[in-house]
């Protein structure tokens, strides 16, 4: 043991300490008649040596106060303080070293996600000493020295430091996997696409504008996870909303990702229930066959109408709201109209506030829902909504063990709150799982199916800490269409902001408004097709409309295809055309009225009341649907507007100072 005796002068001034010894367990204070041993754990800080004129004094900060050992000769006091400091740090090093190793292991996992950052801070909260306040002594081993430095750095780290860490990780990943991003697709990925692929927050939202290559990002993200060793193929799940989208996604995956699971939400629900319960659920035939379901609804409505009370109320409602005066209702038509009401009522329940008209209709729909639920119960079957709900419950209960570390979701803007709830269940059941969601709130157009755009616009509110990346280059349309469409859709301030650049440019107007009447609409379309064929004989053309009845019938379409044989010509509703593109778009049905664009309604329908809350901005979803129509075109858009009662959307383009929009005279 190293001992340092106090000078004899100290006794003349009644100083109680005569010597200090450095032991393996802490300093030992020698008094005149006794010794007092201090353990390292009793010291709040390393012993400090303070300088006097002739002598030094050793200051010990203890839990019970401060002790001062004075009258120490300078030479011996310096060596004592150094040995005591080394002992104190080595004692605490036994605790700090495993803490630092845990922190380092977490940091080496890659992107410093918010959840990992919170875990770091939680671990560091339990560390009683603020190590950045002390200077490390000589003599510590390299491992212990590095451990103290790491913990000291982390104790001072803030959100800016975390952001710097994530930026450094992304830049390193981009450098290491440059070849992958250069060669994975036919063309090298853009800077924004690459950044989206390597960003790895707990919850990631990639805002992919129309034509910005979202499928490329889904495939590249998958390839990056595998190439970087962050996941094996069986630990990655890709989700789509339909079988066609899932099949396309599967085809776009690189060869080394062929074992990655690609699924629809419905197939995922089926998989979870089957694995958790040991048997596949009985999915009702009514769930997969809408026509069969409507026939059953029509039969049940007819049976319900046989009850005098219900039948009288139904006929009274039809006379008042459908102007139907015949004794026998059109049950088939009623079943088509009410099937979405039954689905929404089953999924969301009845709202608290309804107008008298809505309440009257709801009272007629409730018995139909009861028949449907009774049918499912009697046949021991479930439908798709039941499947998603049951799957989420099984995940929450722990009966399904989540095997994935990364879940990627396509077309996220079309998600419903219930499907998002299943994702949230997966995330909470597997804290290390990361969500990667690609979508475009500007193209959220399926509220009538239960989709809730607020899950996208309020992504972080729903899921928690998130990173949002916007893809900024569209490969589809030119700068003029982009400028018109982007300005139009962002009139709604609730849409998430993003700026798109284009690969192709045009100098003149590319959105053209043509006045038409109901009598000459199809003739005008034929003339346009002739002009397009004359300029570009092999161009592709989409004829689009808000409602199907505004489109040309099959015979007329077949005649045009024969007449303009070089053109690739298709006709579709705007909802059906989402995800498609053509050189030119001709949009029909641009009138004002009940079946105009946007459709005008005197009051909110019952379906509006049952579905997720509408946005405050007028015609928010219809505005997005119009945006979808504009952005199907690569080169030119032709808007055939009613000459007497044009669509308010067309009037806005003409009167709102939109550059790039031209008015054609009839």
N, C-alpha and C positions, 0 to 999 in steps of 0.2 A: 504494500500500500504506500502511496505517495503521501507524505506528511509535510505540512507547511506550518511552522510555529510563528506565533505572533511575537513581535519585539517586546522585550521586557518592559519598555516604557509604557506599554499599554496597561500593565498592571497598576502603575502609579496613578493612572486615570480611571481605575476601577473598571476597565474593559473586561467583560465576563469571559470572553473566549481566549484561550491560550494557544490553540492550534486547530487546524482543519486537515482532515485526512480524506483522500479520495479512495473509496472502496469500490468494489464491483457492484454494490447495491445502492450506492449513493454517497453523499458527503457525510462525514462523521465530525461533529463539532465537539472539541475538547474544552471543557470548563475546568475550574480549579479542582473540583472534587468529583466530577462525573463526566460522562460522555453522552452525547445525544446524536443518535444515528437518524438520518433522513433518507427515506426511500426516494428513488427517482420519481415515483408517481406523486410525491408530495410537492414537487417543484412545478410551478406553473410555467417556468421559462428556464432556459439554460443559465447557469450562474454567470453573473456579470462582474467584471473587474473594473472598479472605478479608481482613477488616478489621483493621488494626493501629492504633496511636495516631496516627502521622503518615503512614504509608505503607500501601500495599496489597501483597498478594502473590497472584500468579496460580498456581493449582494445576492441574497437568495430569496426569490419571490415564492412564497409558500401559500397553501390554501388558507392558513391561519394568520397570515401576515408576512411582513418582510423581516428577514434576519440580515444583520450586517456584521461581518467578521472583519475587523479593522487591524491596523498595525502589522500588516503582512509585508515582509521584505519583497521588493519589486521582482527580483529574479525568480525566487521560489513561487511567488504569487502568480506570475504569468504561466509558469508550467502547471501549477495547480488548476487554474481556471481552464486552461486548455484541456487537461485531462478530465476535469469534471464535465465540461461541455461535451466532450467526445462521449463520455459515459451516458450522459443524459440523452443525447441524440441516438446512440445505439440502443438504449432502452426503448425509446419510442419508435425506433426503426423496426423493431419486431412487430409493431402494430401497423406502422405506415407502409411497410413493404407489401404485405398482402393486399392492403387497400389500393396501393398504386398498381399492383398487378391486375386487380379486378378492373380498375379504371382503364388501364392500358388495353386489356382484352376487349373491353367494350368499345374503346376508340378504334381499335383495329378491325372492328366489324365493318367498317366502311363509312358510309354517309352518317353523320351524327344526327340521327333523327331526334325529334322532340322527345319521344319516350325515353330514348337513351340519355339524352341531356337531363331529363328529370331524374332518371335513376342515378346519374352521376351526382347531381346536386343532393339527392337524398342520402347517398353514401357519405358525402362530404359534410353534411349537416351533423353527422354523428362523430366527426373528427373534432376533438375539443381544442386543438391547438391551431392557430393561424400561422402556418409555417412560413409564409412570405414575409413575416415580420422579423425573422431571424436569419443570421448569416451562418451558413453551414461550416463546421470546423474541418480542419484537415484530419486525415486519418480514417475517414469513413470509407467503406468499400464502395466500389463503383456502383453496384446495384442499389445499395441503400442511399447513396448520394443522389442517383437518378430518381429514386422513389420520392425523396423529399422534394426535389425540384418539380416533378410532375404534379404532386399534390399541391404544392405551393402555387403553381401555375393555374391549376383548376380552381383553387379557392378564390382566385382573383378574376376568373373568367366570367364574362357576361354574355348576353345574347349576341352582341357584336362579334365576340370571339367565336361563338358557335357558328355564326353566319360565315365567318372567315374559314372555319374548318370545312363547312359544306362546300364552299366555293373551291377550296384547294382540292377537295376530293373530286369534285366534278371535273375540274381542269385536268387532273391526273388521269381520271378515267377516260376522258376524251382523247388524251394523247395516246394512252395505251391501246385503245380500241379504235383508233382512227381508220385502220384498214378495214375493219368490220363495217363501220358506218359508210365507208367509201364504196364498198363493193356489194353490200347486201342486196340492194335494189338496183334496178336498171340505171338509175342516176344516184349520185352521192346524196346522202341526207343533208338537209339544210342545218345550219347552226342551231336553230331553235328545235328541230326534230332531235338532234343529237343530245341537246341539253335536257330535253324531256325524258329521253331514254335513261340517262344516268342519274337524274334527280331521284332520290330514294327516301322521301319523307314517309312517315307512317301512313298518311293519306295524300295521294297525288292526284291533282286534277289537271288534265291537259285540255286546254280549250283549242279545239281544232276547227277553224273556220271552214266554210264550204270549199272543197277541193284542195285542202291543205295536207292531204296524205295521212289521215289518221290510221288507216290500216297498215301503212308502212311503219308507223311509229309502234303500233301494237306488235308487229312482227320483229322489229328491231329491238324493242325493249326485251322481248322474250329471248332473242339471240344474245343480247348483252348479258342478261342474267346468267345464262348458261356459260358463255365464254369467260366471264369474270369469276366464275366459281361461286357466285352468291346463291345459286340454287341448282339442284338437279332437276331433270325434266319432270319427275313425278311431284315436285314441290311447287309447280307452277300451274295455275288454273286460268284459262281464258274464258270469259263469259260473253255471250251475245244474246240478243232477244229473240231471234228466229233461227230456224234450221238453215235457211239460205245464207244468212250472215255468218253463222258458225262454220258452214262448209267453206265459204270464201276465205275466212280467217285461217282455217286449217290448211288450205291450199297455199296461202301466202307464207306460211312458216318455213324457215330454212330446214335443210335436211337433218341437222343435228337436233331439231326441236320437234321431230315427228312424234315423240312419245309424250309430249305435253298434252294435258287434257284440255280439250275444247268442248264447251258445253253451252246449252241454253239454260236459262234460269229454271225452266220447268224440269229439264233433265237433271239439273243439280238438286232440286228439291226431291225428285224421285230417288236419286242416288243416296242422299242423306237419310231419308226415311228407311230405305231398304237396308242400308248398312246398320243403322241404329236399332231397328226392330227385328231384323233378320228375315223380313219378308217385304215384297213390293206391295205398295198400297193399290187398292182397286180403283183405277181412274175411270170415272164415269164416261160412257160414250158421249154423253151430252157435252162434256168439256171439250172434246176434240172435233165435234161435228156440229157446227153452228146451225146448219139447216135442220138437222134432227132435233136439236134443242128447241128451235123455234116451232117446229111441228108439235112437240110435246107441250110447249107453252100455249099454243093455240088450242090444243085439246083441253088443257086444264082451264083455260079461260072460258071455253064453251061449257065445261062442267060447272064452273063457278057461276056462270050466267044462268044456269038452270035453277039456282037458288033465287027465289023471287026478290029478296031484299037486295042481293048483289046485282042481279040482272036489271032491276029498275034503276039503281044508282049508276050502273055502267051506261045504260042507254041515255039517261039524262046528261051524263058527262059528255058522251059522244055528240049528242044534239047541240050542246052548248059550245063545245070546243073543237069538234071535228065536223060540225054541220051535217051529221049523218042522221037521216030521218027514216031509213029502212028499218024494219022490225028486227032483222038479224044482223048483228055486228060483223064486220070483216075481221074475224079472229086471227087470221094469218097476218094481216097487216098490223093488227094491234100487237101481236106477239113480236114482230120485227121491231116495232117502236119501243116496246117495253122491256125487251131483253136486256139492253144496257142499263135500264133503271133497276132491274132486279139485281144485276151484277154489282152496281154501285151501292145499292142499299145493303146487300149482303156484306160487302167489304168495308164500308164506312159507317153504316148505320144512318139513322135519320137525323138531320140537323135540328137544332133547337128552334130555330126561327124559320117559319115557312109562311108564304102568302096563303090566303084562303084557297086559291085555285090549286096551288101546289099541294096543300094538305088534303084537298079533295082527291086529287090524283093519287097521292101516296096511299090513301086509305083503300084505293082499288088495287094498287100494286102489291101491298103487303100480303094479301091472301095468295097471290101468285108466287111470291117468294116462299111462303110457308109450304106450298105444294112442292116446290123445287127442293127445299131442304128435307121435307118428308121423304121424297123420292130417294135422295142420296142416303138418308138414314136407313130406309127399308132395304136398299140394295147394298148397304155397307160400302158405299163408294165416296170418293172425294172429287172435287174439281181442282183446277189449277191454283186458285186462290187459297183453298184449304191446304194444298200441297206446300206452298211457300210458307204459310203460317205454321204448319206442323213441323216443317224442317227447321225453322228458326227456333221453335220451342225445344226441339231435340238438341240443337246446338247449345242453347243456353243452359239446358239441364245437364250437359256434359255427357250425354249418351252417345253423341257423335264426336269422335276425336278428329280434329281438323288436321289434315295431312299437308296443307299447303303453306308455303311461306310467302308466296306472292299471288295475288288475285288481280287479274287485268280485266276491265269491263269496257266493252265497246258501246257506242251510242248512249253514253251515260245520261244525256239530257232526256231520254225517254223513260227513265226509271220511275217507278212508283215508290211511295213511302214504304210499302210493305216489302218490296224487293230490296230497297235500301236497308230496311230493318234486318233482313237476312244477312246482308254484307256486314252490318254492324255486329250481329251476333257472331259471325265468323271471326271478326277482328277482336272482339272481347274474349272469345274462347281461346284464341291463339295470339297473345300480345305481341309476338314477334312478326306477325303477318303484316304485310304492306299492301294497301289498296292502290291501284293504278287505274284511274278512270279517264277515259277519253270521250269527249263529247263537245257539243256546241249549243249553248243556251239560245243562240240566235235561231236555231233550227228545232226548237222544242214545240212540236205541233200535235202531240197526241194526248192532250188532257182528257179527251173523251174516252180514252181507254184506261184512265187512271193515272197517267204520267203526271208527275208533279215537278215543274221546273224549279221550284224553290229549293229542292234538294241540291240542284246544281248551283244556283245563284247564292244559296246559303250553305255551300259545301262544308266549310269549316265549322259552322254552327251545328250542323248535323253530326259530323264525324269527329271533329276535334282538330288538333294541330295539322295543318295542311300546307302543301306547296302547290302553287298554281303556275303553270307554264303555258304560254300562248304560242301556238304555231303561227308564224307571221307571213308565210308565203303561200299563195294559192297557185296551184298548177292548172287551174281550169279556165277561169275567165280573165278578161282583160281589165286594164286599169279603169276604164270608163264604167263598165258594169259594176266593178268593185266599189267605186266611189258612190254611185247611185244607190246600190243595195245597202251598203254599210251605213250611209247617212239615213236611209229610210228606216232601217231596223233599230238604230240607236236613238231614234226619237223617243223611244221608251227608255227612261233613265235607269230602269231596273236591269237592263241587259248588261252583262259584264263587258267592260271595254276591252277592245283589242284593235290593233292596227294591222291591216293586211297589205302586203305588197304583191305585185303580180309579175309573172314572167313575160307576159305579152302586153303590148301597149297599142292603143288606138288613139287617133287624133280627133276623129269626128264623133258625133252622137252614136250610141249603140243601143239605146232604149227608145223605141219608136211607138208613139200612140196613134192609132188609126180609129176614127169614128166609124161605127157600123150600126145597122139596125138589125132586128131579128130576122128580117127577110133577106138581107144581103151578106150576113156573117160568113156563111160557108163559101159564097162566091169570092169574098175578100180573101179567105184562106187559100182558095185555089189560085188566085192571082199572085199571092205572096209566094206560094210554092213554085209557081212558074218563074218568078223573078229570081228566087234562090237557086233553082235548077239551072237557070241561064248563066248565073254568075259562078256557081259552084255545083256542077252536075252530080258530084258524089257526096254532097253534104248530108249530115244527119239533122233531122228536124223532130222536135217534140211539140205536139199540140196538147196543151194543158188547160185544165179548168178546175175551178173550185168544186163544182158539182158534175157528176157524170152525165146528167141529161144535157149539159151544154156542149158535150163533145160530139164529133161526127159519129154517125152509126157505122157499123161494120161494113155495110155495102159501100157507103161513101168513101170510107177509108181505103177499102180495097180498090175502088176506082181511081183514087189519087195515086196509089202505089203503082198501078198499071200505067197511068198517064205520065207520072214522073218516076220512071223506073230506076233512074240512077240514085235517087234520094233514099236514105234510110229513114222511114217515116213511122212514127209511133204516136199514139194518143193515150193519155192517162190523166187521172185526177192528180192534183198537186200532192195529196197525201201519198199516193202510190208512186209518184215520181221521185220521192226523196232518195238521195243516193245515186240518182241517174244523171246523165248529162248528154248534151247534143250541141252541134254547132250553132243551131238557131232554135229559139223557143217562140212559139205562137201561143199567147194566153187568151182564152175565151171567157165569156161570162162575166165581164167586168162592168157590171151594172150596179145600181143602187136598188135596194129592196129586200124583201124577206129572203129571197134566194139569190141575192147579189153577193158582192165581194167587197167588204165583209157582209155577212148576212145580218139583216136588221131585225131585231125582235122587240116586240112591245114590252115584254117583261121576261125576267129570267125563267128558264124552264126548270122543271123538277130535276132533270139531270144536272143542270148547272149547280143546283143547290146541294145535290148529293156528292158531287165530285170535289176534289181538293179545291180550296179557296181560289177564286179568280184573282188575277192581278188588278191593281187599281187603275193602271193605264188603259184607256179605252181600246178595245179590240187588240189587246196585246198579242194573243196567239194568232189571230188572223193576220196581223202585221208580219209575224214571223213566217206564216205560210206564204204570204206574198213574196217575202225575201227568198224563200226556198224556190219559188217559181222563177224569180229573176236570176238566181245563181245556178240554174240548170244549164244556162246557155254559155257556150265558150266565146261566141262572137257577137251575136245580135239577138235582141229581144223585141218582139212585136206584140204590143198590147192592144187588143181589139176591144175598144170601150164603147158602150152604148152611147149613141150620139145625143139622146134626149136626157137620160138619167145615168151619167157615167159613175163609175165607182169612186167613192171618196179617196181611195188610194191613188187612182189615176189623176184625179183633180189635184191632189197634193203634189204629185210629180210635176204637173204642168204649171201650177201656180206657186210652188214653193221655191223656185229658183234653183232647181236641180240642173246643174250642167251635165251634159251628156244625154239629155232627154230631148227628143224632137217630136213635133206635132205634124202629122201627115193630114192633108186635106182630102176629103172624099171627092 
